[in-house]
Amino acid sequence: MLDGLLNLLPAELASLIRSLPASVLGGLEEIRIRQSRPLEIGHAGGFAFVTAAGTVSDDPAAGYRPTAELCARLLERITNHSLYAMEEELRRGYVTVPGGHRIGLAGRTVLEGGSVKGLRDIGAFNIRVARDVRGAAARLLPHIADRARRSLMSTLIVAPPQQGKTTMLRDIIRSVSYGSWPMPEARDWPARKVGVVDERSEIAACVRGVPVFDVGPRTDVLDACPKAEGMMMLLRSMSPELLAADEIGRPEDAEAIREAAHAGVPVIATAHASDLQDARGRTAIRGLIDEGTFAAVVELRRRGAATAFRVVRPIPAAREPTGLAGGAGAC
């Protein structure tokens, strides 16, 4: 996966990254390229600047400084030499490239009617390295299992950026699709059909509709499709036994999740939030929690190279008392 990403970069930049120590490359999470400013990387939960010699330093003055010409070539490569064809991605501020890697962009916004139409004069790139961690969800699955239905309960996974939400979601999808249930009592549970709405092409990293990541043999993916519309399409056409989506939050997302619940299909979704209380600050998500649509909320936190979690069972607002029950673990 990393080789494919580095092949997308201008040669001198790719060579610089490849020359980093193996211990750094193995935990590489982000490459931040800012025109005329020091090259920065995120690795194993920390950050450092990359020198022209291919070493890492805490001193920004020692960092290699990408030129305007290098940044222009990088933009051409990630947009396949067609900014016009990537107009929608530029409006959203990121491009997803083969392998599921997301490249965030910053520059001067172009406005139309007071709304962002696109970006120009792009001089900053944040390359988020997608990684596939098999077994990431093994410790979590027993906490969100629906033993009566021999499946999973509807679950919301919340965490700030870069805490492993998508990696966890992908492994849940794969485990359910293979029928790899990590509980002794679930040895005879069947594999389930999983429908995935991969709006940002990060979960399955499809190329021409075929997943690059292993998301299981019984998984159907709608790639680059808006979440709300995609969930309804899958419910109508693919008879999923589990739906999965990344980064929900809009009212239309909530309505689609309600429709899935009414159809008896559990949903596993992620959202940007620090914890349950923070998630409840978003109106659409608060409604789903208060109604009891999500039976569990998982709060993720990075602990160095590992990910810790806390599972909270929110009591719907219509019931009293409004306490919390939960469990915790690490993976």
QUIVEN-V825181 format. One record per residue. N is the residue number from 1. RES is the residue in one letter. NEAR is the number of other ideal C-beta (glycine too) atoms within 10 Angstrom. Layout:
# QUIVEN-V825181
<<N,RES,NEAR> <N,RES,NEAR>>
This chain:
# QUIVEN-V825181
<<1,M,16> <2,L,16> <3,D,9> <4,G,13> <5,L,21> <6,L,20> <7,N,12> <8,L,17> <9,L,22> <10,P,18> <11,A,11> <12,E,13> <13,L,21> <14,A,15> <15,S,12> <16,L,21> <17,I,20> <18,R,13> <19,S,13> <20,L,19> <21,P,11> <22,A,7> <23,S,10> <24,V,18> <25,L,16> <26,G,12> <27,G,17> <28,L,19> <29,E,18> <30,E,15> <31,I,24> <32,R,19> <33,I,23> <34,R,17> <35,Q,19> <36,S,10> <37,R,15> <38,P,18> <39,L,21> <40,E,19> <41,I,24> <42,G,19> <43,H,20> <44,A,13> <45,G,14> <46,G,13> <47,F,13> <48,A,18> <49,F,21> <50,V,25> <51,T,18> <52,A,12> <53,A,10> <54,G,15> <55,T,14> <56,V,19> <57,S,14> <58,D,10> <59,D,10> <60,P,12> <61,A,7> <62,A,15> <63,G,21> <64,Y,17> <65,R,14> <66,P,24> <67,T,11> <68,A,10> <69,E,10> <70,L,17> <71,C,21> <72,A,14> <73,R,17> <74,L,21> <75,L,21> <76,E,13> <77,R,14> <78,I,21> <79,T,20> <80,N,11> <81,H,9> <82,S,9> <83,L,16> <84,Y,8> <85,A,11> <86,M,17> <87,E,14> <88,E,9> <89,E,20> <90,L,24> <91,R,15> <92,R,15> <93,G,17> <94,Y,15> <95,V,21> <96,T,23> <97,V,19> <98,P,15> <99,G,21> <100,G,27> <101,H,23> <102,R,17> <103,I,22> <104,G,15> <105,L,20> <106,A,14> <107,G,18> <108,R,10> <109,T,15> <110,V,14> <111,L,9> <112,E,9> <113,G,5> <114,G,5> <115,S,8> <116,V,13> <117,K,13> <118,G,21> <119,L,20> <120,R,11> <121,D,10> <122,I,21> <123,G,18> <124,A,15> <125,F,23> <126,N,18> <127,I,26> <128,R,21> <129,V,21> <130,A,24> <131,R,18> <132,D,17> <133,V,13> <134,R,12> <135,G,12> <136,A,21> <137,A,27> <138,A,17> <139,R,16> <140,L,26> <141,L,19> <142,P,17> <143,H,18> <144,I,22> <145,A,21> <146,D,14> <147,R,12> <148,A,7> <149,R,13> <150,R,14> <151,S,18> <152,L,24> <153,M,18> <154,S,22> <155,T,24> <156,L,26> <157,I,28> <158,V,24> <159,A,24> <160,P,14> <161,P,8> <162,Q,12> <163,Q,22> <164,G,22> <165,K,22> <166,T,21> <167,T,20> <168,M,23> <169,L,25> <170,R,31> <171,D,25> <172,I,24> <173,I,27> <174,R,23> <175,S,24> <176,V,29> <177,S,23> <178,Y,16> <179,G,16> <180,S,18> <181,W,23> <182,P,14> <183,M,12> <184,P,7> <185,E,11> <186,A,17> <187,R,8> <188,D,8> <189,W,17> <190,P,13> <191,A,17> <192,R,23> <193,K,18> <194,V,26> <195,G,26> <196,V,30> <197,V,27> <198,D,27> <199,E,21> <200,R,18> <201,S,24> <202,E,22> <203,I,27> <204,A,26> <205,A,25> <206,C,21> <207,V,13> <208,R,5> <209,G,10> <210,V,10> <211,P,21> <212,V,17> <213,F,22> <214,D,16> <215,V,27> <216,G,22> <217,P,10> <218,R,18> <219,T,25> <220,D,17> <221,V,26> <222,L,23> <223,D,21> <224,A,16> <225,C,18> <226,P,15> <227,K,24> <228,A,21> <229,E,14> <230,G,22> <231,M,30> <232,M,16> <233,M,16> <234,L,26> <235,L,18> <236,R,9> <237,S,11> <238,M,15> <239,S,12> <240,P,23> <241,E,19> <242,L,23> <243,L,27> <244,A,30> <245,A,28> <246,D,21> <247,E,18> <248,I,25> <249,G,17> <250,R,15> <251,P,11> <252,E,15> <253,D,24> <254,A,22> <255,E,16> <256,A,26> <257,I,28> <258,R,15> <259,E,16> <260,A,24> <261,A,19> <262,H,10> <263,A,12> <264,G,8> <265,V,21> <266,P,25> <267,V,27> <268,I,27> <269,A,28> <270,T,25> <271,A,22> <272,H,16> <273,A,21> <274,S,14> <275,D,16> <276,L,20> <277,Q,11> <278,D,16> <279,A,24> <280,R,19> <281,G,10> <282,R,18> <283,T,10> <284,A,16> <285,I,27> <286,R,14> <287,G,17> <288,L,26> <289,I,21> <290,D,17> <291,E,14> <292,G,15> <293,T,20> <294,F,28> <295,A,18> <296,A,23> <297,V,25> <298,V,27> <299,E,23> <300,L,21> <301,R,16> <302,R,16> <303,R,9> <304,G,10> <305,A,9> <306,A,12> <307,T,23> <308,A,17> <309,F,22> <310,R,16> <311,V,19> <312,V,22> <313,R,16> <314,P,22> <315,I,16> <316,P,13> <317,A,14> <318,A,9> <319,R,10> <320,E,7> <321,P,5> <322,T,11> <323,G,9> <324,L,10> <325,A,10> <326,G,15> <327,G,15> <328,A,12> <329,G,15> <330,A,11> <331,C,19>>
